[in-house]
Amino acid sequence: MFVRDYERLLVLSSVCVSGFRVLTGMARAIWTGAISFGLVSIPVGLFSATEDHTIHFHQFERGTSDRIRYQRVNERTGKEVEYSDIVKGKDVGGGEHVIVEPDELADIAPGRSRTIDITTFVDLDEIDPIFYQKTYWLAPTDEQYARPYGLLREAMTRTNRAGVATFVMRGKEYLTVLRADGEALALETLFFADEIRDRSALDLPGEKKPRGKEMDMATGLIEAMSGPWKPGDFRDTYTERVEKLVEDKRRGREIVTEAAPPEPTAMTDLISALERSVADARGGGGKKKQKSDGKADLSGLSKADLTSMARELDVKGRSSMNRDQLQEAVAAASGSTRERKKAS
């Protein structure tokens, strides 16, 4: 690398200072150590990049307020066993087990690694997404390390390279890649190659090529439904429904079930279904149109679209309605809503 290019990279890396303050202020690091590549070592902290919003429940016996608790029980005596008295056993077949003491496992476990050792840099596009497991953020542990951190990040950005590395955390060895992500470095834990299941074991269809018209319609539908990737447009609707279910039950409201999934498309109707889908997508993605009298034209909407609108309008009994009944109910509810708005 020429001296001038190196100096430019150092200037660009200075923007990392603000990123350092954001990352190190967001939470406590779950691991601290250093990125090591060549003779360069950069002290960093590891931060979780994602969070779980799953709603967790306690367990009760139906009809009572009695909590369900789990116990470690000896299956022969029925008596509870203290955790300190439990050892592990590996089934080796024929009803036999090899017993292993916790201390024996601890003696052979890899130590708590203090370095993320980059062994090679690979083209980021060469990594099959199936290998990705979980994402973490890496941030320098002190402002004085921001420049080499930013230098590594900027160099990987320019070359579209990711650093392949291994490190140990909580008694487990991880295969990882480090990649640039905006002003930060991301660490992706990967599955090892022998953890990826062979797809040849699947019962996949044969090498029959689709017919010309089917392929034209399918590619046309994909093109019509294509758009930019906007992750913010998507949300966990199931968690929202669980939260609403809990709140409705707490307040004694009516519980409404969701519509059943659509029936599989019959092969005799495949072309027709594709043609209608393409027409809907090109006509605005299945969104409702306005008639000349100002009322919504619901004739082009699918049952799923109508069910979603019925849910928003709080139409009662929608889960048991067919498509035509849903259309009538949504039209009636929409009209009532418009009249209330006019009156107000």
Phi, psi and omega in degrees: 000134179291152181302319182296317177297320180298317180296322179295320179296321179295322177296314179297326183290343181296338179292349181293339184301315179295320177297324177300314182297321181294311184293314183288343178268353187279330184186173176280137179296139178271352177200142174231145181183220181211143169279130180236123173214127188062230178260011182263136178228127183237110177298130183219162171246150181253130182233141177293135182264351183228165176219149184266123179257014180299136178276126183257139181244150165276165179250139180228157171283130183305135178084001179227175174254023184272122178289148175264128179240145178263141179231152173271111189239137173289118186293339179276314184267339183079005182266149179289144182244134177294145182301324181293343181263007184261132174242170182258151178225132179258123179291120180249015177092158179066023180077006181261148178229143171264120183273132182234130179280148177305322180295326180293322176293320181296326183293330182258357181290145177296144181293169179287099186296141178254002182226145170259100189271107176283119181262334180200160175247133182235159175294126183302327182287347181278347184276119178292129181304339181297338182281339184290138183241299183210148183253138174230158172261147173244136177221145177298144183283348180208154182299332182293343180262006184294324184292310178295327175299310180294327178296314179297316180299314183292322179295321178290326177297315183294326184263356184055041180251154173236143181269121178275129185213163172234150172201166184243132177217130178054044175074014180229139177269134183242139166268131186220166165231140174258133180221157177279137178220093184064234181270003184241166169257132176255142174246122179253120172283143185241155168285145172286157185304322182282359176266351179272122181287144181286122181292345181294343179283350181282152176272079184269154178295157181291183184275045178277123181281136178298152177289157187306310184293319178300315180295318178299316181292320181294315179292325177295322178294317179298317179297318182293330182266003184283151179191177180288152178282114179232088184301333179293344180283350184248146179216164181279088183289333180293317178298321177299321179291323177296317178298320179292321178301314180298316181294319179297318179293324179296324182266000178075026180277167177292136178263122183250128180276160179278161179292152178291152178296156182293153177290149177301145179287126177291142183299332179288340181256008187299310181299315180299317180296320178295317181298315179295322180295317179297316180298317179296316183295318180287341180270012177118023175071026177082010181281154184291145178253165179258134173281170181295335180274006177091350180277153181288136175269109185260004187294334183267001183275147176281170178296323179296319178297316180294322178296319178297317178294321180297324178295316180296327181271000180057046177286125182284143176072017185295331184294338181260003183272148170276182186297314181297320179294322177297319180299315180295317182294319179294319179298317181293316181293322178296319179297319178297321180295317179296320180295321179295322179294320179296319183293329180280000000 
